[in-house]
Amino acid sequence: MIGSRILVEMKGDNHLLEGELESVDDYLNLHMLDTVEVADGERLRALGEVVLRGNNIILVMPVE
């Protein structure tokens, strides 16, 4: 899925993060580019480049 757009659900957060998956490691740490915060199908704010720690991730799904 590297190079494609994904949605990520994090622990303790009602919002999803949508962005382009740049890289992933053995611990499911994700490096994402062009990331935005999404709630109720609406884009709230742009975050840009982010690194997400794998143990805080609940769900990763491709954007259709």
Backbone as JSON, one array per atom type, in Angstrom:
{
  "sequence": "MIGSRILVEMKGDNHLLEGELESVDDYLNLHMLDTVEVADGERLRALGEVVLRGNNIILVMPVE",
  "N": [[0.8, -1.2, 0.0], [2.17, 1.13, 0.03], [2.65, 4.38, -1.14], [0.03, 4.76, -1.81], [-3.21, 6.24, -0.96], [-4.43, 6.34, 2.36], [-6.67, 5.7, 5.13], [-6.54, 6.24, 8.6], [-7.35, 5.09, 11.78], [-7.05, 6.19, 15.06], [-6.22, 5.36, 18.51], [-8.3, 6.58, 21.12], [-9.29, 8.82, 19.77], [-11.7, 10.56, 17.92], [-11.51, 11.25, 15.31], [-10.42, 10.6, 11.93], [-7.36, 10.02, 10.14], [-6.22, 10.97, 7.01], [-4.06, 10.26, 4.36], [-1.11, 10.04, 2.25], [0.64, 7.06, 2.18], [3.91, 6.84, 3.0], [5.99, 5.29, 4.15], [6.47, 2.28, 6.14], [7.17, 0.39, 9.11], [8.38, -2.59, 10.91], [6.99, -2.42, 13.3], [4.6, -1.27, 12.73], [4.71, 1.48, 12.62], [3.88, 4.44, 11.0], [4.71, 6.51, 8.27], [3.44, 9.31, 6.9], [2.4, 11.39, 4.18], [1.09, 14.6, 3.11], [-1.15, 14.78, 4.85], [-4.42, 14.87, 6.27], [-6.88, 15.75, 8.72], [-9.9, 14.08, 9.35], [-13.37, 14.24, 9.97], [-16.58, 12.97, 10.32], [-16.78, 12.69, 7.53], [-15.85, 15.11, 6.62], [-13.18, 17.29, 5.87], [-11.05, 18.56, 8.28], [-8.58, 19.86, 9.12], [-5.33, 20.52, 7.74], [-2.46, 18.55, 8.15], [-0.07, 17.89, 7.04], [3.1, 16.41, 6.82], [3.39, 13.49, 8.71], [4.28, 11.28, 11.42], [3.17, 8.29, 12.68], [2.8, 6.46, 15.62], [2.96, 2.99, 15.92], [1.7, 1.46, 18.02], [-0.49, 2.96, 18.74], [-2.35, 2.81, 16.78], [-5.46, 1.79, 15.52], [-6.86, 0.99, 13.22], [-6.21, 0.57, 9.75], [-6.99, 1.55, 6.53], [-7.55, 1.37, 2.98], [-8.14, 4.24, 0.84], [-10.88, 4.75, -1.2]],
  "CA": [[0.0, 0.0, 0.0], [3.04, 2.3, 0.02], [2.38, 5.24, -2.28], [-1.42, 4.96, -1.97], [-3.87, 7.01, 0.1], [-5.03, 5.49, 3.38], [-7.32, 6.28, 6.3], [-6.03, 5.63, 9.82], [-8.07, 5.39, 13.01], [-6.12, 6.16, 16.19], [-6.81, 5.18, 19.83], [-8.7, 7.76, 21.87], [-9.57, 9.97, 18.9], [-12.89, 10.34, 17.09], [-11.21, 11.65, 13.94], [-9.55, 9.77, 11.12], [-6.31, 10.72, 9.42], [-6.11, 10.52, 5.63], [-2.85, 10.74, 3.73], [-0.36, 9.12, 1.39], [1.57, 6.25, 2.95], [5.28, 6.95, 2.5], [6.74, 4.1, 4.59], [5.98, 1.56, 7.32], [8.2, -0.52, 9.62], [7.91, -3.82, 11.52], [6.14, -2.1, 14.45], [3.47, -0.58, 12.13], [4.87, 2.92, 12.63], [3.57, 4.92, 9.66], [5.14, 7.85, 7.83], [2.44, 9.73, 5.93], [2.55, 12.71, 3.56], [-0.14, 15.27, 2.7], [-2.14, 14.23, 5.78], [-5.49, 15.74, 6.75], [-7.76, 15.21, 9.75], [-11.24, 13.94, 8.8], [-14.43, 13.89, 10.92], [-17.9, 12.92, 9.68], [-16.61, 12.87, 6.09], [-15.42, 16.48, 6.33], [-11.77, 17.56, 6.17], [-10.99, 19.61, 9.29], [-7.34, 20.64, 9.03], [-4.19, 19.88, 7.09], [-1.35, 18.27, 9.07], [1.17, 17.74, 6.27], [3.88, 15.19, 7.01], [3.25, 12.99, 10.08], [4.73, 9.93, 11.78], [2.24, 7.72, 13.65], [3.37, 5.32, 16.35], [2.16, 1.81, 15.63], [0.87, 0.94, 19.11], [-1.66, 3.82, 18.9], [-3.19, 2.66, 15.59], [-6.5, 0.78, 15.62], [-7.3, 0.5, 11.91], [-5.66, 1.17, 8.54], [-7.8, 1.1, 5.38], [-7.3, 2.15, 1.75], [-9.15, 5.21, 0.41], [-11.41, 4.35, -2.51]],
  "C": [[0.85, 1.27, 0.0], [2.81, 3.07, -1.28], [0.9, 5.48, -2.52], [-1.98, 5.76, -0.8], [-4.57, 6.05, 1.06], [-5.76, 6.34, 4.41], [-6.83, 5.52, 7.52], [-6.89, 6.07, 10.99], [-7.11, 5.18, 14.18], [-6.89, 5.91, 17.49], [-7.17, 6.53, 20.43], [-9.02, 8.98, 21.05], [-10.77, 9.63, 18.02], [-12.66, 10.66, 15.63], [-10.33, 10.62, 13.26], [-8.46, 10.64, 10.51], [-6.23, 10.11, 8.02], [-4.85, 11.11, 5.03], [-2.21, 9.67, 2.87], [0.67, 8.38, 2.23], [2.94, 6.29, 2.3], [6.1, 5.72, 2.88], [6.11, 3.52, 5.85], [7.11, 0.64, 7.79], [7.56, -1.73, 10.28], [6.97, -3.6, 12.7], [4.85, -1.38, 14.02], [3.52, 0.93, 12.36], [4.68, 3.39, 11.19], [4.14, 6.31, 9.43], [4.2, 8.22, 6.7], [2.71, 11.14, 5.45], [1.18, 13.28, 3.24], [-1.33, 14.79, 3.54], [-3.15, 15.28, 6.2], [-6.31, 14.99, 7.8], [-9.19, 15.21, 9.21], [-12.2, 13.55, 9.91], [-15.77, 14.0, 10.2], [-17.82, 13.21, 8.18], [-16.14, 14.25, 5.67], [-13.97, 16.68, 6.75], [-11.68, 18.76, 7.11], [-9.75, 20.49, 9.17], [-6.24, 19.81, 8.38], [-3.06, 19.73, 8.1], [-0.03, 18.14, 8.34], [1.82, 16.39, 6.49], [3.79, 14.75, 8.47], [3.88, 11.6, 10.2], [3.81, 9.45, 12.89], [2.87, 6.51, 14.31], [2.42, 4.13, 16.26], [1.27, 1.33, 16.76], [-0.35, 1.81, 19.4], [-2.64, 3.69, 17.73], [-4.18, 1.52, 15.81], [-6.77, 0.14, 14.26], [-6.62, 1.28, 10.79], [-6.47, 0.63, 7.37], [-7.49, 1.96, 4.16], [-8.45, 3.11, 1.46], [-9.59, 4.81, -0.98], [-11.74, 5.56, -3.35]]
}
